Amino acid sequence: MTKKEDPPRELPEVWQKECQAFLRHIREVRQMSPHTLRAYERDLGALFSFLAESKTPPATPAHVRPARLRLHLAGLSAQGLGPASIARHLSSIRSFFHWLEETGHITQHPALSLKAPKQSRKLPRYLEEEEVDALLASPSSVDDPEGKRDRGLLEVLYSTGCRASELVGLDEQDLDLKRGRVLLRGKGRKERWAMLGGPAKKALQDYLTQKSLRRLNREALFLNPRGKRLSDRSLRRILQRYLEKAGIHRACSPHTLRHSFATHLLRRGADLRTVQELLGHASLGTTQIYTHVSLEGLRKLYQQAHPMAEGE
């Protein structure tokens, strides 16, 4: 007879109750995206599984000590998770215990002393200006409703440097074409005005005209063929189609256009604070990675153009 496997152990019910209350808080109060919520849920689920399988599972979050959390993070590393993934797990754990401390469920924060592993920051992928030109020119805008929509959304992505979620979340009322701007809602539902260049304004006017003639939904800005709000997944498919049409055969996502937007601004003399505001970054440190991209581009241009660049 084969030995019966023991069922997986679980923490006391209080853990699940407090976890659900925390997730409800970040969804309703902090208004985090469904994607971020799923990441928190996965990360906390991994922590709970680790704690439940320990020799003496903690009865409540107040019984957790930093040493246990360190063991959990070490275990994640042993499983092959990279520094960035472990840092995300630690961020989820810190947020959970911070909320417990704020709400009076614990008196000491056990994750405060823990440090995230050092990670090398990868330079973001971006398109060169001529590649962006080819991409933006690839949708047909002559008597083609879908092409007008696609040109509009690509122009807005590059003109504003917005995130994919910000683009698909746009409503018509968020546009101010007269002043050449659009209201974006970023992480935590923080609002900011972004600029629309001439080509983006023209593409949007063309799209809105045909949208009005077809009497489509006037709430959501960008619609799918069924007249519903365009999804993030559909946006990625649309972008991939036009990347292929433009002859750009490398990995790109809507975020690549955001990176391109920031890189091109810095190359043309924009200051870092301005780019930070336009991107909606809370910290200047997040924006500083584009300085490296910009300097790398300048270095290549120097080597190509300066007669003594390769000299002794």
Protein Blocks (a to p, Z undefined) as FASTA:
>chain_A
ZZdddddddddfklmmmmmmmmmmmmmmnopafklmmmmmmmmmmmmmmmmmpmbdcfbf
klpcfklmmmmmmmmmmnopafklmmmmmmmmmmmmmmmmmnopambdfklmpccddddd
dddddddfklmmmmmmmpccehpfklmmmmmmmmmmmmnopafklmmmpcfklpcfknop
addddehhiacdddddfklmmmmmmmmmmmmmnopafkbmbdcfkopacdfklmmmmmmm
mmmmnopacdddfklmmmmmmmmmmmnopafklmmmmnopabfklmmmmmmmmmmmmmmm
mmmmmmklmmZZ
